[in-house]
Amino acid sequence: PPGRKVLIVYAHQEPKSLNGSLKRVAVEELSKQGCSVTVSDLYAMQFEPRATRNDIVGCLHNSEEFNYGVETWEAYKRGGLSSDLIEEQKKVQEADLLIFQFPLYWFSMPAIMKGWMDRVLVQGFAHEFPNCYDSGLLKNKLALFSFTTGGSREMYAKGGISGDIRYLLWPMQHGIMHFCGVKVLAPHICFAPEYVSEEKRKEMLTAWAQRLKTLWKEEPINCSPEWYFK
């Protein structure tokens, strides 16, 4: 619906790739609906994936012994995080929906995107024990993981060699997003695009555009281990 804000966190090196096209389709389709869409193109931004002392501006809370979690938490509270983090947190704060667009690397997200999770979702901003899972600080937001795989759908089936694709989503969807209170929409998976015809790849883009048309009517997945492991 008009006025909704979407942040697309995008991790691919090549704009002409299928991931690049999926990102472009999302921007076009959601903008057409009157949503305002922001893209964090991590490779283009040369986003720093490492969690280091540089993420804290000014004095440390404890200069004797560096504890990243404690230091970023303290820095967040006093407005002392580095500007790149403040920038990303602002985008997350404003977004109603977060879309993560990436190729699956080693059963997970690319390092640059994992680094975004490691650095941006600071304690005090995204979660603050006991405020996690259903009471995480980012509740009222939605997330959707849209990604491509190298392996085929059969490989990622329950009886397949790679196991059910849902097992891989547990750390990303549950361990990160749901932990921060975000509700998760069903993932959008393009299986093995490199091994299919140009025709099939076009169909993948059309299917994504179609889904985006009614995305706001979708119900989030059931945020329990059953969804992943039943």
N, C-alpha and C positions, 0 to 999 in steps of 0.2 A: 504493500500500500504506500501511497505517496508519503513522504516525510520519514520513512524508515531509513536508518543509517546502516550501511554494510561496510565491514572492513574485510578485504581479501588479502590474506597473507600468502604470498606467492613465492615459491622457490623453484625456479628453473632458469638455466643459463641462456636458453635459446627462445626468443619470442616466436619463432616459426614452429616450435614443437607443438605436440598435441596439448601439453600442459599450458603453453602460451595461448593456444586457441581456446581452451576451456576457460581460462581466465578472461580472455577477451569477450567470449560469449556471455559470461556472467556479468561483466561490466555493462555490456550493451543491453541485455535482457532486463537487468534490475534497474538500470537508468531509465529505460523505457517505461517501467512501472512507476517512475517518479521517486525511486529511492535515491539517496545520495550515497555514492560508492567511492570508497578510498582504497587504494592498493598500496600495500607495502611490498615492493619488488625487492626481495632480500639480496639477491645477487647484484642487481643494479645499484642498490644502496651501499654495497660492500658492507653489509651488516656484520658487526663483530659477534661471532658466536661464543667467544670465551668469556666466562664469568671471572672477572679479575678485580683487583684493587682499583682499577681505572673507572669502575662503575660508580665509585663514591667520590664526590667532590668535597675537598676540604679535609678536615681532621677526622680521624677514625674514632669510633666509640671506644675501642680497645686497641691501642697501637702495639701492645705487647704481643698479642697473638691474634692473627687474622682469621675471622670466622665470616665467610661470605654472607650466609643467611642472616646473621645478626647485624652485620654492617649495613646491608642493603635495607633491612627493615628499619633500622635507626635512621638511615639516610632518607628513606621514603618519608618518614614522619616529619623530618625537618626540611624537606624539599632539597635534599642534597644528593640526589641521583644525577648521573651524567645526562646530558641533554638528549642523547639518542634514546635513552630509556623513557625519559619524561614524555618525549614525542610519541613513542609507541603506546605508552599507557594512556595518553590523551585519546588516541585513536580507538583503543579498546573501550575506554570509558564511555565514549560517545556512541559506540556501535550497538545496534540491536542484534545484529547477526555477524558472526565471524566465519568466514569461509577459508579453509586452509587448502591450498592447491599445490600439489607436489607429486613427483614420481616416488614410488616406494623404493627405499634403499635398504637392503639387508633387513627386511621385515619391519622397517621403521621409517621415520621421516628423515630427510637429509639433515646433516649436521648443522647447517646454517639455520634451519627451522627449529631444530631442537635447541639450538643456542638462543633463539628468540624466546622460546618457552622458558628456558633456564633463567634468562636475564630480565624479561619483561614482567613475568607473573610473580612479582615480589610479595613477600609476606607483608601484610598491612594494606596492600593494594588488592590482591586477588584472593587471599585466604588469610585467616588469622585464627589459629586453633583456639577454641573449639569451632570456630566458624569455617567449616569446610563441608564438602559434599553438599547436601541440600541447603545448608546455611552458608555456603561459600560466598565471598563478598561480590562475586560477579553474577549473582542470581538475577533472573529476568533477562538474561541474554541467551541467545541460541548459538550453537556452533555446528558446522558441517565440514567433515573431512572429504575432500574430493581428490582422488589420486589415481595414478596409472600404475599398472604392475608389469613386471617382465613375464611372470608366469601366467598360465591360462586359468580360466575359471575352474576347470577340472582339477588342476593342481591344488587350488585353494578351497576345494570342497572338503566336507567333513572327513570323508574317507581318503582324500587325496594326499599326495606326498608332502605337501607343505602344511597340511592341516587347515581347518576352517579359518577363512580370512578374518572372522570375528575375533579369534584369539589375539591377533595382532593389534586389533583396535582397542583392546582392554587397557593397555598402558596409555594410549593417546587420548581416547575418548573418556575413559573412566578415571584413570590415574592423574590426568592433567585437567581436562575440561570439567568433568563432573566434580572433581575435588574442589575446584574454584567456584562451584555453584552453577555453572553453565549447563543449560539443557541441550541435549545433543540430538540433532536430526539424523535420520538414517544416512550412512555414508554414500558417496557417489563414486562407484569404482569402474574404471575403464580397464578391462583385462587385456593384457598383452597387445597393446595397439601396434607394436612394431611388427607383429606377425600376421596382421590382417590387411585386407585390401584397402586402398584409398577410399573406396565406396563405404566400407565398414567404418572407417575412421570418421567419415562425414556423418554417418548415422549416429555415432557416439556423440558428436557435437549437437546434432538435432535433438537427441534424447535429453541431453543436459538442458538445452534451451526450453524444451517442453516442460521438464520438471520444474525449472525456475519460475515458469508462469504461475504455478499453483503452490509454490514453496511455502508461502505464509499460511496456507490452510493445513499444512502437515502437523501431525502430532509428534512430539519428541519420542525417541525410543525409550523403553522401560529401563530406567537407570539402575538396574540390579545385575548381579553376576549372572543371573539366568539368561539374560539376553545374549551374553557372550559364550557361556559354557554349557547351556542346556543340551 
